[in-house]
Amino acid sequence: MSLSHLDAAELLRSARALDQAQAYPDLVALLEPWPGESLEVEPELLFLRADVARRVGRPDDADDDLARLHRRIA
């Protein structure tokens, strides 16, 4: 599964709206199906997924996404 830049932009809009609404279970459901390499198209998606993983008590998943994000921007 891969994301085009256009699809990533739409996914990011949806993710930001859910984050703003603090709809964390919905945000998890939106981002969880995507592999990390797909979300790298828009690094903010990785950050949002890491943030919400931590909020819902999944720190290992959060750490994985943050490590991927760090490698992406380093």
Rosetta silent file (secondary structure, phi, psi, omega in degrees, C-alpha in Angstrom):
SEQUENCE: MSLSHLDAAELLRSARALDQAQAYPDLVALLEPWPGESLEVEPELLFLRADVARRVGRPDDADDDLARLHRRIA
SCORE:     score description
SCORE:     0.000 S_00000001
   1 L     0.000  124.009  177.530    0.000    0.000    0.000 S_00000001
   2 L  -131.085  157.145 -178.131    1.544    3.324   -0.972 S_00000001
   3 L  -110.316  133.625  169.173    0.358    6.901   -0.844 S_00000001
   4 L   -78.369  166.878  177.629    0.631    9.465   -3.581 S_00000001
   5 H   -61.977  -36.790  179.029    1.400   13.011   -2.483 S_00000001
   6 H   -66.466  -45.580  178.231   -2.218   13.948   -3.204 S_00000001
   7 H   -64.375  -39.125  179.065   -3.580   11.046   -1.138 S_00000001
   8 H   -63.987  -38.581  178.693   -1.129   11.845    1.658 S_00000001
   9 H   -64.290  -40.811  178.386   -2.314   15.458    1.705 S_00000001
  10 H   -67.722  -42.882  177.425   -5.934   14.316    2.038 S_00000001
  11 H   -61.286  -40.605  179.019   -5.006   11.804    4.744 S_00000001
  12 H   -64.190  -41.809  177.314   -3.117   14.548    6.580 S_00000001
  13 H   -58.960  -45.765  179.582   -6.144   16.873    6.456 S_00000001
  14 H   -64.503  -43.400 -179.302   -8.313   14.138    7.952 S_00000001
  15 H   -64.024  -42.221  178.373   -5.707   13.243   10.573 S_00000001
  16 H   -61.796  -41.793  179.929   -5.278   16.871   11.641 S_00000001
  17 H   -63.098  -43.496  178.897   -9.057   17.267   12.008 S_00000001
  18 H   -66.663  -39.107  177.759   -9.311   14.147   14.174 S_00000001
  19 H   -64.070  -44.715  179.196   -6.334   15.241   16.271 S_00000001
  20 H   -60.793  -38.189  179.741   -7.844   18.700   16.746 S_00000001
  21 L   -80.811   -1.683 -176.255  -11.137   17.093   17.822 S_00000001
  22 L    56.307   35.261  177.787   -9.211   14.781   20.178 S_00000001
  23 L   -90.705   67.034 -170.430  -10.888   11.829   18.442 S_00000001
  24 H   -64.574  -42.135  176.501   -7.942    9.587   19.210 S_00000001
  25 H   -60.327  -37.252  177.908   -9.545    6.167   18.575 S_00000001
  26 H   -68.496  -36.374  178.312  -10.675    7.429   15.163 S_00000001
  27 H   -66.855  -40.884  175.163   -7.202    8.787   14.460 S_00000001
  28 H   -59.088  -47.412 -178.518   -5.674    5.414   15.341 S_00000001
  29 H   -61.979  -33.805 -179.999   -8.154    3.707   13.011 S_00000001
  30 H   -71.153  -43.636 -171.645   -7.277    6.137   10.212 S_00000001
  31 H   -95.056  -25.528 -174.654   -3.488    5.833   10.437 S_00000001
  32 L   -58.949  -38.311 -177.560   -2.887    2.331   11.772 S_00000001
  33 L   -65.465  -18.559 -174.730   -3.501    0.458    8.494 S_00000001
  34 L   -86.586  129.192  173.997   -0.719    2.353    6.718 S_00000001
  35 L   -67.169  152.385 -177.751    2.823    0.990    6.912 S_00000001
  36 H   -54.402  -39.611 -178.491    5.412    3.486    8.103 S_00000001
  37 H   -64.377  -27.972  176.546    7.149    3.664    4.740 S_00000001
  38 H   -71.741  -38.416 -178.312    3.894    4.841    3.150 S_00000001
  39 H   -73.075  -15.668  178.941    3.461    7.592    5.721 S_00000001
  40 L   -63.133  -18.030  176.822    6.980    8.864    5.055 S_00000001
  41 L   -56.662  -35.999  178.392    5.561   10.678    2.017 S_00000001
  42 L  -131.271   94.860 -172.958    4.269   13.224    4.556 S_00000001
  43 H   -53.904  -28.116  178.726    6.415   13.063    7.733 S_00000001
  44 H   -60.986  -28.749  177.191    3.768   14.822    9.829 S_00000001
  45 H   -63.410  -40.904  176.219    1.641   11.689    9.436 S_00000001
  46 H   -63.038  -41.702  178.920    4.336    9.666   11.209 S_00000001
  47 H   -62.904  -46.124  179.912    4.480   12.252   13.974 S_00000001
  48 H   -62.108  -40.645  179.774    0.699   12.224   14.408 S_00000001
  49 H   -66.859  -39.470  176.765    0.629    8.431   14.496 S_00000001
  50 H   -63.875  -43.391 -179.890    3.420    8.359   17.090 S_00000001
  51 H   -61.635  -47.048 -177.703    1.647   10.977   19.180 S_00000001
  52 H   -71.039  -32.453  176.690   -1.682    9.167   19.138 S_00000001
  53 H   -61.135  -42.281  178.381   -0.033    5.803   19.834 S_00000001
  54 H   -65.194  -40.327 -179.382    1.445    7.279   23.000 S_00000001
  55 H   -63.989  -33.079 -178.192   -1.914    8.793   23.959 S_00000001
  56 L   -97.046   12.723  172.823   -3.694    5.442   23.681 S_00000001
  57 L    84.579   31.128  178.068   -1.028    3.555   25.634 S_00000001
  58 L  -122.492   67.912 -174.489    1.106    2.059   22.874 S_00000001
  59 H   -63.876  -31.286  179.426    4.552    3.526   23.591 S_00000001
  60 H   -65.950  -40.362  176.376    6.453    0.872   21.615 S_00000001
  61 H   -64.116  -40.544  178.295    4.508    1.739   18.455 S_00000001
  62 H   -61.273  -45.382  179.976    5.155    5.417   19.134 S_00000001
  63 H   -61.721  -39.332  178.470    8.882    4.778   19.528 S_00000001
  64 H   -61.031  -46.188 -179.216    8.978    2.847   16.246 S_00000001
  65 H   -68.135  -37.975  178.065    7.345    5.703   14.338 S_00000001
  66 H   -65.979  -37.822  176.630    9.547    8.318   15.992 S_00000001
  67 H   -64.190  -42.057  177.699   12.659    6.320   15.093 S_00000001
  68 H   -62.779  -43.039  179.389   11.445    6.083   11.486 S_00000001
  69 H   -63.172  -43.165  179.345   10.744    9.817   11.472 S_00000001
  70 H   -60.736  -44.187  177.912   14.184   10.577   12.884 S_00000001
  71 H   -62.697  -35.509 -176.988   15.860    8.484   10.184 S_00000001
  72 H   -67.142  -39.990 -174.070   13.734   10.257    7.564 S_00000001
  73 H   -97.915   -9.601 -178.060   14.711   13.769    8.603 S_00000001
  74 L   -76.174    0.000    0.000   18.284   13.116    9.770 S_00000001
